[in-house]
Amino acid sequence: MNEIRTLFSEQLLALEARVRLSNKLGDLDGLFAYFVLGGACIGEWEWQVNCADESWIQDHESGLARGNYGFLAALGYSLAVSDPKEHESHFATFIDGMHHLQKRELFPIDGVSFPNIPRIFLGLAVGVKAISEISKREAMSKWLLEVLEQTMAHRAITSPWGLIYGYIKSLLANEPQRMDPKHLADATEMALFELGLSKHKFEARDSQKDLSEFRKRLVNEVLKTDARQLDSAQAAVLWNALNLCLTASVHELMISPSHVSVMLGRFQDAMKRWRWDSEKLKQPIRWPIQDEREIQDIVWIMLRPVFPDLVDEDTLPKFGHSSYKADFGIPALGLLIEVKMAGKAGDFKKIEQEIMQDAIGYLIHATRYSKLLVFIYDESASVQEHGTTIQALKVIPEIEDVIIVSKPSHLP
């Protein structure tokens, strides 16, 4: 065990040393590494790459104004972690430069342009997504998506960095890309896939068991890699993947579907602080619960801090002529969560029938999921119905648990 810990520790330190080489103001590899690592400090040093800085912009003013994509990508990465209100002039410089870039030849004969340089393309994309003005953000996102489609049509994406194009598409279109990691063999490519999963830009088609096997392969490939042969960008992707795999392994050992049941079982206690002020107050605050979607919001808030892979309305494979969407999914646990709201005692029979029908559609072809947890919010406080519904639904083997909670008394 000590030998294994030493092996992991030495590789993480070696990768960190490579990342640190590009920790320089405006360095594109350093900025890409900063983005991949979410700005986290991975050593006893502080990041110095952010170039949303007055002096750096003045030094590169001419290139930015001409639409130099290298400078714009560096500024894009930096603005992605900046407050638009505090850097309005810098965002204006970026937007102006992007307008000039739109006028340039994007597919020259020599092929030297940002569509063929994934890390630069990504810097432009994250910068565009950071623009606060909706009309400009959407217009530039649309343009970059068009460029991306042309790029994919013009060239075969074969390098390990090709997955970045899928990441960019997901980022710009606000739609996760479903991928199969089985064919991935290169350490960098596998690590990029893990990055996309962690940032909810990729979705795996595999079951949790298959994902665990993929992560074992990924760890082996990363540990076999000679960190001295990597640039800072590659080192950052591999460091991030190794760290994520270690975290996922611990999470799998310590967290199970029963933990979700325990958390949601505390829903009633948590609702003690649900705000419904007295009319005696000058400005009473009241949070009404009128629909199932409000219950879904509360469940999301409870689970998301603990389960980072929580998926909202995961679309499942079709069953016959029907399509299915579960309210939530936790792929790491192979668990779907269905949220229901009972407005009166008679609703429980209807909910039982819906769940019995949906359970088959949810799980019969959903390779990533094997269990369903049912959460019912009883607005009518018909506690006499709870036991009957729980017993009826728990007969279904695929149902992990049934949790029924009542509305707090201080809500009208």
C-alpha positions as CSV (number, residue, x, y, z in Angstrom):
1,M,0.0,0.0,0.0
2,N,2.8,2.4,0.9
3,E,4.4,1.7,-2.5
4,I,1.2,2.6,-4.3
5,R,0.9,5.8,-2.4
6,T,4.4,6.7,-3.2
7,L,3.8,6.0,-6.9
8,F,0.8,8.3,-7.0
9,S,2.5,11.0,-5.0
10,E,5.6,11.0,-7.2
11,Q,3.7,11.2,-10.4
12,L,1.5,14.0,-9.1
13,L,4.6,16.0,-8.1
14,A,6.3,15.3,-11.5
15,L,3.2,16.6,-13.3
16,E,2.9,19.6,-11.1
17,A,6.5,20.5,-11.9
18,R,5.7,20.5,-15.6
19,V,2.6,22.7,-15.0
20,R,4.6,25.2,-13.1
21,L,6.9,25.8,-16.1
22,S,4.1,27.8,-17.8
23,N,3.0,29.7,-14.8
24,K,3.7,33.1,-16.5
25,L,1.6,36.1,-17.2
26,G,-0.4,35.5,-20.4
27,D,1.2,32.1,-21.2
28,L,-1.4,30.2,-23.2
29,D,-0.4,26.7,-21.9
30,G,-0.4,28.1,-18.4
31,L,-3.8,29.6,-18.9
32,F,-5.2,26.4,-20.3
33,A,-3.7,24.6,-17.3
34,Y,-5.3,27.1,-15.0
35,F,-8.7,26.5,-16.7
36,V,-8.4,22.7,-16.5
37,L,-7.5,22.8,-12.8
38,G,-10.2,25.3,-12.0
39,G,-7.7,27.8,-10.6
40,A,-6.7,25.4,-7.8
41,C,-3.3,25.7,-6.3
42,I,-1.6,22.3,-6.8
43,G,1.7,23.2,-5.2
44,E,3.4,25.7,-3.0
45,W,3.1,28.5,-5.5
46,E,0.4,30.9,-6.7
47,W,-0.9,31.3,-10.2
48,Q,0.5,34.3,-12.2
49,V,-1.1,33.6,-15.6
50,N,-4.2,35.8,-15.5
51,C,-3.7,38.6,-18.1
52,A,-6.9,40.5,-17.6
53,D,-4.5,43.2,-16.5
54,E,-4.1,46.8,-17.7
55,S,-0.4,46.6,-18.4
56,W,-0.6,43.3,-20.4
57,I,-3.5,44.6,-22.5
58,Q,-1.6,47.8,-23.2
59,D,1.5,45.9,-24.3
60,H,-0.6,43.7,-26.6
61,E,-3.1,46.4,-27.7
62,S,-2.2,46.4,-31.4
63,G,-2.4,42.6,-31.7
64,L,-5.8,42.5,-29.8
65,A,-7.2,45.2,-32.0
66,R,-6.2,43.3,-35.2
67,G,-7.9,40.2,-34.0
68,N,-4.7,38.2,-33.1
69,Y,-6.3,34.9,-32.0
70,G,-3.4,33.9,-29.7
71,F,-3.7,37.1,-27.6
72,L,-7.6,37.0,-27.7
73,A,-7.5,33.4,-26.5
74,A,-5.2,34.3,-23.6
75,L,-7.5,37.2,-22.7
76,G,-10.6,34.9,-23.1
77,Y,-9.2,32.4,-20.6
78,S,-8.5,35.3,-18.1
79,L,-11.9,36.9,-18.5
80,A,-13.6,33.6,-17.9
81,V,-12.5,33.8,-14.3
82,S,-13.1,37.6,-14.0
83,D,-16.0,39.7,-12.9
84,P,-17.5,41.5,-15.9
85,K,-18.4,44.5,-13.8
86,E,-14.8,44.9,-12.7
87,H,-13.3,44.4,-16.1
88,E,-15.8,46.2,-18.5
89,S,-13.0,47.8,-20.5
90,H,-11.2,44.5,-20.9
91,F,-14.3,42.8,-22.1
92,A,-14.8,45.6,-24.6
93,T,-11.3,45.0,-25.9
94,F,-12.0,41.3,-26.2
95,I,-15.3,41.9,-28.0
96,D,-13.7,44.4,-30.4
97,G,-10.9,42.0,-31.2
98,M,-13.4,39.2,-31.8
99,H,-15.2,41.3,-34.3
100,H,-12.0,41.8,-36.2
101,L,-11.2,38.1,-36.0
102,Q,-14.6,37.4,-37.7
103,K,-13.4,39.3,-40.7
104,R,-10.2,37.2,-41.1
105,E,-9.6,34.2,-43.3
106,L,-10.2,31.3,-41.0
107,F,-9.1,28.4,-43.3
108,P,-5.9,29.6,-45.0
109,I,-4.0,27.2,-47.3
110,D,-1.2,26.7,-44.8
111,G,-3.8,25.7,-42.1
112,V,-2.4,28.1,-39.5
113,S,-5.5,29.5,-37.9
114,F,-7.3,29.1,-34.6
115,P,-9.9,26.4,-35.8
116,N,-6.9,24.0,-36.1
117,I,-5.5,24.8,-32.7
118,P,-7.9,23.3,-30.1
119,R,-6.5,25.0,-27.0
120,I,-6.7,28.4,-28.6
121,F,-10.2,27.7,-30.0
122,L,-11.2,26.8,-26.4
123,G,-9.8,30.1,-25.0
124,L,-11.9,32.1,-27.4
125,A,-15.0,30.0,-26.6
126,V,-14.7,30.4,-22.8
127,G,-14.1,34.1,-23.2
128,V,-17.2,34.5,-25.4
129,K,-19.3,32.6,-22.8
130,A,-18.1,35.0,-20.1
131,I,-19.6,38.0,-21.9
132,S,-22.4,39.4,-19.8
133,E,-24.3,41.1,-22.6
134,I,-26.7,38.4,-23.8
135,S,-27.1,39.5,-27.5
136,K,-23.3,39.7,-28.1
137,R,-22.6,36.5,-26.2
138,E,-25.2,34.6,-28.2
139,A,-24.2,36.1,-31.6
140,M,-20.5,35.2,-31.1
141,S,-21.4,31.7,-29.7
142,K,-23.4,31.1,-32.9
143,W,-20.5,32.2,-35.0
144,L,-18.0,30.0,-33.2
145,L,-20.4,27.1,-33.5
146,E,-20.5,27.6,-37.3
147,V,-16.7,27.8,-37.4
148,L,-16.6,24.5,-35.4
149,E,-18.9,22.8,-37.8
150,Q,-16.8,23.9,-40.7
151,T,-13.7,22.7,-38.9
152,M,-15.1,19.3,-38.3
153,A,-16.2,19.1,-42.0
154,H,-12.8,20.2,-43.3
155,R,-10.5,17.9,-41.3
156,A,-10.3,14.6,-39.6
157,I,-9.9,15.1,-35.9
158,T,-7.3,12.5,-35.0
159,S,-4.9,14.1,-32.5
160,P,-5.4,13.4,-28.7
161,W,-6.6,17.0,-28.4
162,G,-9.5,16.3,-30.7
163,L,-11.9,15.8,-27.8
164,I,-11.5,19.6,-27.1
165,Y,-13.7,20.2,-30.1
166,G,-16.5,18.2,-28.4
167,Y,-16.0,20.1,-25.3
168,I,-16.2,23.4,-27.2
169,K,-19.5,22.3,-28.9
170,S,-21.0,21.4,-25.5
171,L,-19.9,24.7,-24.0
172,L,-21.3,26.8,-26.9
173,A,-24.5,24.9,-27.4
174,N,-25.2,24.3,-23.7
175,E,-25.7,20.6,-24.4
176,P,-23.6,17.7,-23.1
177,Q,-22.0,15.5,-25.7
178,R,-22.6,11.7,-25.3
179,M,-19.5,9.7,-25.9
180,D,-18.2,6.2,-25.7
181,P,-14.7,6.1,-23.9
182,K,-14.1,2.4,-24.8
183,H,-12.0,3.2,-27.9
184,L,-9.8,5.8,-26.1
185,A,-6.3,4.6,-25.5
186,D,-4.0,7.7,-25.4
187,A,-3.4,9.0,-21.8
188,T,-4.1,12.6,-22.9
189,E,-7.3,11.7,-24.7
190,M,-8.6,9.7,-21.8
191,A,-7.7,12.5,-19.4
192,L,-9.6,15.0,-21.6
193,F,-12.7,12.7,-21.5
194,E,-12.5,12.6,-17.7
195,L,-12.2,16.4,-17.7
196,G,-15.4,16.7,-19.8
197,L,-17.2,14.3,-17.5
198,S,-16.2,16.3,-14.4
199,K,-17.4,19.6,-15.9
200,H,-20.6,18.1,-17.3
201,K,-19.6,18.7,-20.9
202,F,-19.5,15.0,-21.7
203,E,-21.9,12.1,-20.8
204,A,-20.7,8.5,-20.9
205,R,-22.9,5.9,-22.6
206,D,-21.5,3.3,-20.3
207,S,-22.6,1.8,-17.1
208,Q,-21.0,2.7,-13.8
209,K,-19.1,-0.6,-13.9
210,D,-17.7,0.3,-17.3
211,L,-16.7,3.8,-16.1
212,S,-14.8,2.2,-13.2
213,E,-12.9,0.0,-15.6
214,F,-12.2,3.0,-17.8
215,R,-10.8,4.9,-14.9
216,K,-8.6,2.0,-14.0
217,R,-7.2,2.1,-17.5
218,L,-6.8,5.8,-17.3
219,V,-4.8,5.7,-14.0
220,N,-2.5,3.0,-15.4
221,E,-1.8,5.1,-18.5
222,V,-1.2,8.3,-16.5
223,L,1.2,6.5,-14.1
224,K,3.1,5.0,-17.0
225,T,3.6,8.4,-18.7
226,D,7.0,10.1,-18.4
227,A,6.0,13.5,-17.1
228,R,9.3,15.0,-18.4
229,Q,8.1,14.5,-22.0
230,L,4.9,16.5,-21.5
231,D,4.2,20.2,-22.0
232,S,2.3,22.1,-19.3
233,A,-1.1,21.7,-20.9
234,Q,-0.7,17.9,-21.1
235,A,0.6,17.7,-17.6
236,A,-2.4,19.7,-16.2
237,V,-4.9,17.4,-18.0
238,L,-3.2,14.3,-16.6
239,W,-2.8,15.8,-13.1
240,N,-6.4,16.7,-13.0
241,A,-7.5,13.2,-14.3
242,L,-5.4,11.4,-11.8
243,N,-6.7,13.5,-8.9
244,L,-10.3,13.0,-10.1
245,C,-9.9,9.3,-10.4
246,L,-8.5,9.1,-6.8
247,T,-11.5,11.2,-5.6
248,A,-14.0,9.0,-7.5
249,S,-12.5,5.9,-6.1
250,V,-12.8,7.2,-2.5
251,H,-16.3,8.4,-3.3
252,E,-17.4,4.9,-4.6
253,L,-16.0,3.3,-1.5
254,M,-17.7,5.7,0.9
255,I,-21.0,6.8,-0.8
256,S,-23.9,4.5,-1.7
257,P,-27.5,5.0,-2.7
258,S,-28.5,4.6,1.0
259,H,-26.7,7.9,1.6
260,V,-29.1,9.6,-0.8
261,S,-32.0,8.1,1.1
262,V,-30.6,9.4,4.4
263,M,-30.2,12.9,3.0
264,L,-33.7,13.1,1.5
265,G,-35.1,11.6,4.7
266,R,-34.0,14.8,6.4
267,F,-36.1,16.9,4.1
268,Q,-38.8,17.6,6.7
269,D,-36.2,18.7,9.3
270,A,-34.6,21.0,6.8
271,M,-38.0,22.6,5.9
272,K,-38.1,24.1,9.4
273,R,-36.2,27.0,7.9
274,W,-38.4,27.3,4.8
275,R,-39.3,31.0,4.8
276,W,-43.0,32.0,5.4
277,D,-42.9,35.2,7.5
278,S,-45.8,36.5,9.6
279,E,-47.8,39.4,8.2
280,K,-46.7,41.4,11.3
281,L,-43.3,42.0,9.7
282,K,-42.9,45.1,7.6
283,Q,-41.5,43.2,4.6
284,P,-42.5,39.5,5.0
285,I,-40.7,37.0,2.8
286,R,-42.6,34.0,1.7
287,W,-41.5,31.1,-0.5
288,P,-44.6,29.4,-1.9
289,I,-44.6,25.8,-3.0
290,Q,-47.2,25.4,-5.7
291,D,-45.8,22.9,-8.1
292,E,-43.7,19.7,-8.4
293,R,-40.9,21.8,-9.9
294,E,-40.4,23.7,-6.7
295,I,-39.9,20.4,-4.9
296,Q,-37.4,19.3,-7.6
297,D,-35.5,22.6,-6.9
298,I,-35.2,21.9,-3.2
299,V,-34.1,18.3,-3.8
300,W,-31.4,19.6,-6.3
301,I,-30.1,22.1,-3.7
302,M,-29.9,19.3,-1.1
303,L,-28.1,16.8,-3.3
304,R,-25.9,18.9,-5.7
305,P,-23.2,19.9,-3.1
306,V,-22.6,16.3,-2.1
307,F,-23.0,14.6,-5.5
308,P,-21.1,16.7,-8.2
309,D,-22.2,14.3,-11.0
310,L,-26.0,14.9,-10.3
311,V,-27.7,15.1,-13.7
312,D,-30.9,17.2,-14.2
313,E,-33.6,15.5,-16.3
314,D,-31.3,12.8,-17.8
315,T,-32.8,11.6,-21.1
316,L,-32.9,7.8,-21.2
317,P,-32.9,5.4,-24.1
318,K,-36.3,5.0,-25.8
319,F,-38.4,2.0,-24.8
320,G,-40.7,1.1,-27.7
321,H,-42.4,4.3,-28.9
322,S,-41.8,6.1,-25.7
323,S,-39.1,8.5,-24.5
324,Y,-38.3,8.8,-20.8
325,K,-36.7,11.5,-18.7
326,A,-36.0,11.0,-15.0
327,D,-36.0,14.0,-12.8
328,F,-32.4,13.4,-11.6
329,G,-29.7,10.9,-12.1
330,I,-26.5,10.1,-10.1
331,P,-24.4,8.1,-12.6
332,A,-21.7,7.3,-10.1
333,L,-24.2,5.5,-8.0
334,G,-26.3,4.1,-10.9
335,L,-29.3,5.8,-9.3
336,L,-32.3,7.6,-10.8
337,I,-34.4,9.9,-8.6
338,E,-38.1,10.6,-9.4
339,V,-39.8,13.4,-7.6
340,K,-43.6,13.5,-7.2
341,M,-46.1,15.8,-5.4
342,A,-49.3,14.6,-3.9
343,G,-52.0,17.3,-3.5
344,K,-54.6,15.1,-1.9
345,A,-54.9,11.6,-0.5
346,G,-56.3,10.3,-3.7
347,D,-53.2,11.2,-5.6
348,F,-51.2,8.4,-4.0
349,K,-52.9,5.7,-6.1
350,K,-52.1,7.6,-9.3
351,I,-48.5,8.1,-8.2
352,E,-48.1,4.4,-7.6
353,Q,-49.4,3.5,-11.0
354,E,-47.1,6.1,-12.7
355,I,-44.0,4.9,-10.9
356,M,-44.8,1.2,-11.6
357,Q,-45.1,2.0,-15.3
358,D,-42.1,4.4,-15.4
359,A,-39.7,2.1,-13.6
360,I,-39.6,-0.3,-16.5
361,G,-39.1,2.4,-19.1
362,Y,-36.4,4.1,-16.9
363,L,-34.2,1.1,-16.4
364,I,-34.7,-1.5,-19.0
365,H,-32.2,0.0,-21.4
366,A,-30.5,2.6,-19.2
367,T,-27.1,1.0,-19.0
368,R,-25.8,3.7,-16.6
369,Y,-28.6,3.2,-14.1
370,S,-29.9,0.1,-12.2
371,K,-31.9,1.6,-9.3
372,L,-34.7,4.1,-8.9
373,L,-35.4,6.2,-5.7
374,V,-38.9,7.7,-5.4
375,F,-39.4,10.9,-3.4
376,I,-42.9,12.1,-2.7
377,Y,-43.9,15.5,-1.2
378,D,-47.3,15.2,0.4
379,E,-48.9,18.6,0.4
380,S,-52.1,17.2,2.0
381,A,-50.3,15.6,5.0
382,S,-52.3,12.4,4.3
383,V,-49.9,10.3,6.5
384,Q,-52.4,7.4,6.6
385,E,-51.6,6.7,2.9
386,H,-47.8,6.7,3.2
387,G,-47.3,3.2,4.5
388,T,-49.5,1.7,1.8
389,T,-47.6,3.4,-1.0
390,I,-44.2,2.6,0.4
391,Q,-45.1,-1.1,0.7
392,A,-46.6,-1.2,-2.8
393,L,-43.6,0.4,-4.5
394,K,-40.9,-1.4,-2.6
395,V,-42.2,-4.7,-4.1
396,I,-40.5,-3.6,-7.3
397,P,-36.9,-4.9,-7.2
398,E,-35.5,-2.0,-9.1
399,I,-36.8,0.6,-6.5
400,E,-34.0,1.4,-4.1
401,D,-36.2,3.3,-1.6
402,V,-39.4,5.3,-1.3
403,I,-39.3,8.5,0.8
404,I,-42.5,10.4,1.6
405,V,-42.4,13.7,3.4
406,S,-45.2,16.0,4.5
407,K,-45.6,19.7,4.1
408,P,-44.5,21.7,7.2
409,S,-47.3,23.1,9.3
410,H,-46.2,26.8,9.0
411,L,-47.0,26.8,5.2
412,P,-50.6,27.6,4.6
